[in-house]
Amino acid sequence: MPKLPSMTGLDIVRIFKKFGWQVDRQAGSHIIMTKEGSLVTLSIPNHDPVKKGTLRALIRVAGLTVEEFIKA
């Protein structure tokens, strides 16, 4: 399993946008993203850096693999 880089919340949002996710709203320090046709939402903490376990969980919920996320 590849290692995840240290990333900020805004970096993560930028990558998820490449996969069709859109910023829906911001609630406090969390950015909420939705995707057309998907029942799940992503709640991305706008922290620097985002913990790697949190990032890995977001990638899994989005239906991606870590490899796909890193390539983007």
C-alpha positions in Angstrom: 0.0 0.0 0.0 1.5 3.3 -1.0 2.3 6.0 1.5 0.0 9.1 1.5 1.6 12.5 1.3 1.0 15.1 3.9 -1.7 17.4 2.5 -3.9 20.3 3.5 -7.7 20.3 3.3 -7.6 22.6 0.3 -5.2 20.3 -1.6 -7.5 17.3 -0.9 -10.6 19.3 -2.2 -8.6 20.2 -5.4 -7.9 16.5 -6.1 -11.5 15.4 -5.4 -12.7 18.0 -7.9 -10.8 16.1 -10.6 -13.0 13.1 -9.9 -16.3 15.0 -10.2 -16.9 16.0 -6.6 -18.1 19.6 -6.0 -18.0 21.9 -3.0 -21.5 22.1 -1.6 -21.0 24.2 1.5 -18.6 24.9 4.3 -19.6 24.2 7.9 -17.1 25.6 10.3 -13.7 24.2 9.5 -15.1 21.4 7.3 -15.7 21.5 3.6 -18.7 19.4 2.5 -18.5 17.9 -1.0 -21.1 16.1 -3.0 -21.2 14.3 -6.3 -24.0 13.9 -8.8 -25.5 10.4 -8.5 -23.7 9.6 -5.3 -25.6 9.1 -2.0 -22.5 9.9 0.2 -21.0 13.3 1.1 -17.4 14.0 1.9 -16.7 16.1 5.0 -13.1 17.3 4.5 -11.4 19.1 7.5 -9.8 22.3 6.4 -6.7 21.6 8.5 -3.0 21.7 7.8 -2.2 18.9 7.6 -5.1 16.5 7.5 -4.3 13.3 9.4 -3.5 10.4 7.1 -6.1 8.0 8.6 -8.8 10.6 7.9 -7.5 11.1 4.3 -7.5 7.3 3.8 -11.1 7.1 5.0 -12.2 9.9 2.7 -10.6 8.2 -0.3 -12.4 4.9 0.6 -15.8 6.6 1.1 -15.4 8.4 -2.3 -15.0 4.9 -4.0 -11.3 5.5 -5.0 -8.1 3.7 -4.4 -5.1 5.3 -2.8 -3.2 4.7 -6.0 -5.8 6.6 -8.1 -5.8 9.5 -5.6 -2.0 9.8 -5.6 -1.9 9.8 -9.4 -4.3 12.7 -9.6 
